Amino acid sequence: MLARMSNLSFDVRSANAQHMYHPMIDPKAVQASPPLIIDRGEGVYVYDIDGKRYLDTVASLWNVNVGHNRPEVIAAMKAQLDKLAYYSTFQNTSNPPAIELSARLMQMFAPERMNKVFFSSGGSDAVETALKLARQYWKLQRQPDRHQFISLKWGYHGVHFGGASINGNPMFRSAYEPLLPGCHLAETPYTYRNPWNQTDPAQLAQLCLDQLAQLIEQVGAHHIAALVAEPVQGAGGVIVPHESYWLGLRQLLDAHGILLISDEIVTGFGRIGTLCGARAWGVAPDIMAMAKGINSGYVPLGATLINDRVASAWNQPGVPAALMHGYTYSGHALACAAANANLDLVTREDLPGNASRTGAYMQEQLQALMAYAHVGEVRGKGMMAAIELVSDKASKTMLLPPSAYIQTLVGTARQAGAIIRVQGNRLILSPPLVFSRAHVDEMLRVLHIAFQAAEKV
Ligand SMILES: Cc1ncc(COP(=O)(O)O)c(C=O)c1O
């Protein structure tokens, strides 16, 4: 049918949103306002089907960290495709790129004493794997009653039933409930909005830890397998905890033997200035769920890493410990080849270092947006930031879509040459980690144009 159509771009446009559901939006809204169609990318820019160029201020979805269409990654993928695109890693076959990647990850995360990796196809898979490995760990430790989970309010852990069950925002859960039983939410150290109206980040961190200690007491530590948290909450609105929080968390969990699962899907591979997010807080988790920046999204890939402590459960002589878990695409050769080339760039170009240095400049420049009437807070760390949109600064009432303000903000930014993302009442910025100061300046120029237009609505 497509072959009969003479002008392909016209056909793409007319079919847009007619046959495909898009994530996280009502299909009716997408049909009423069909999506921007991205045709190609180059570095920190993408181009639509009309050839218009946009600065990608969100690295697509926090993930294209090395930038679009990098020749180094493409060459490695082409070389791999010429040999083997894919072969299963179930049971007794493997492939060189997956083996290389597993060794590389252990080297990168030696300071966290990571010991083994289980590959999957994305972030939700990586979280699901983490939850299942945590449960199996406790069964192998002969403590099968430890099967419940704690996570933080506002946390986002993907969309599988396990991840949705520990999700800290009802928006992502309610359509699919009932979910997994035995999942509990603890308060998150969110200085701008918290039940105590506590504005001192260190004191808030302590209040949250105290509340968590009470929760552990109520549930009973002997029932809790693991606590899952993001080092900086991403989709929840770039919530940056006080530096004391993760250290306190680790101590509290250690006191009760509870595993710490760090959801590094966004923070892994440099986004907040360190190779993993937990490292920024001086904490070594037991399990890390990773995806996105592992290969900058060139091919779907997820990875769940476990440390010496967790891996030791599978080493007990005479104890049957089969991993009855796995994905057809676990250790996908093409995805792993892309990851190896991508991680070469992350190391060679010191992208965590750039995220720290250029990220600090970005955070500083973004503070200028506080001058706008509907900007309640600008916060972030490294190369992730959120601008909290409010109807007025005093009440902090969320300015939520659909609102003419947000539509104008996003629409004007597009016209002015940048893709920006508003989720709920937060404008999220998570540029590729190869962003330079000049790119930050370009982003700020567009943001000022967009905010000035929105303030007139
Ligand atoms: C912290 C976190 N965990 C898990 C996920 C789920 O990853 P995916 O969308 O690749 O399944 C995401 C996605 O944005 C995420 O931000």
The ligand as an SDF file (V2000), in Angstrom:
LIG
                    3D

 16 16  0  0  0  0  0  0  0  0999 V2000
   14.3630    5.5540   36.8440 C   0  0  0  0  0  0  0  0  0  0  0  0
   13.7390    4.7520   35.7470 C   0  0  0  0  0  0  0  0  0  0  0  0
   13.5490    3.4410   35.9300 N   0  0  0  0  0  0  0  0  0  0  0  0
   12.9950    2.6740   34.9800 C   0  0  0  0  0  0  0  0  0  0  0  0
   12.6210    3.2000   33.7650 C   0  0  0  0  0  0  0  0  0  0  0  0
   11.9920    2.3290   32.7230 C   0  0  0  0  0  0  0  0  0  0  0  0
   12.8200    2.2130   31.6090 O   0  0  0  0  0  0  0  0  0  0  0  0
   12.2210    1.7910   30.1890 P   0  0  0  0  0  0  0  0  0  0  0  0
   11.3400    2.9130   29.7450 O   0  0  0  0  0  0  0  0  0  0  0  0
   13.4510    1.6120   29.3400 O   0  0  0  0  0  0  0  0  0  0  0  0
   11.4880    0.5250   30.3630 O   0  0  0  0  0  0  0  0  0  0  0  0
   12.7880    4.5660   33.5360 C   0  0  0  0  0  0  0  0  0  0  0  0
   12.3860    5.1760   32.2680 C   0  0  0  0  0  0  0  0  0  0  0  0
   12.4520    6.3630   32.0640 O   0  0  0  0  0  0  0  0  0  0  0  0
   13.3590    5.3560   34.5460 C   0  0  0  0  0  0  0  0  0  0  0  0
   13.4970    6.6820   34.4010 O   0  0  0  0  0  0  0  0  0  0  0  0
  1  2  1  0
  2  3  1  0
  2 15  2  0
  3  4  2  0
  4  5  1  0
  5  6  1  0
  5 12  2  0
  6  7  1  0
  7  8  1  0
  8  9  2  0
  8 10  1  0
  8 11  1  0
 12 13  1  0
 12 15  1  0
 13 14  2  0
 15 16  1  0
M  END
$$$$
